[in-house]
Amino acid sequence: MTRIAKKSRVVKGKKKKKSPKTAQKEVSKKPLRYTIRKDSLDRRYAIDKHTGKRVSVLKAEQERTKRTKQGKKPKEIFRGITVPKPKKSKSTHKKRSEAAKKGWETRRAKRIPIQPITFEGRPPSFAEQEGALIPEGMRIHVLGGVADRAEIYPKVADAADFSWINLQVEAATRRKALNEGREPPPIITPRFDRFYGQGQGEEIRANYYAYARNLLDLDQIVESLNEDQDYDLRELYTLYFSPELA
């Protein structure tokens, strides 16, 4: 029996390993499967080009990240070469520290020291000299106000007393300027003015707080402004204690 000759075929061998450049070209040529778009509300969404359905944006971003990492050129590694790390200069830190300390000492030296005021009894307030805002029969005691807290907490009493002296000096200085036909010095209240309008802080301190006979009157004025004109209670007290921060 004669043999039937088979058609000769090429024996498949091992595939040649692709070079990094060839692999990089193939990766860059392969189209992305997912595409990212935006809707009318400027919201991002992703679509699978094969199925036409929506997929998560995270999956599309991961595909792009993978493409970016594969497309990067391999880093060249130099063995045996060490690059010294830059050392931080200690002298620069020391110079900055000394300059800051010097600046603080200069500012502290320029501050006007507060001299303690000593007198027998309290002198008459601006309101007692010019006329109080609240009539005698209309005075009430606001429970839990600054007057009550000043009796319990010494720090509140000191802060309230210091602010009271500032208010009296401020009111007397303005009254003297007006009597001499001069423009009174402005009262700077940036935060309060930003909330309620330019000049509102000066208006309240000059025309309301200045005409309080004591802390009880001040509490009543603050409560009245809070209820009638809808000012924030905390901001009103800040306007009394720290007008430059109000």
Buried (B, 14 or more C-beta within 10 A) or exposed (E): EEEEEEEEEEEEEEEEEEEEEEEBEEEEEEEEBBBBEEEEEEEEBBBBEEEEEEBEBEEBBEBEEEBEEEEEEEEEEEEEEEEEEEEEEEEEEEEEEEEEEEEEEEEEEEEEEEEEEEEEEEEEBBBEEBEBBBEEEEEEEBEEBBBBBBEEEEEBBEBBBEBBEBBBEBBBEBBEEEEEEEEBEEBEBEBBBEEBEEBBBBBBBBEBBBBBBBBBBBBBBBBBBBEEEEBBEEBBBBBBBBBEEB
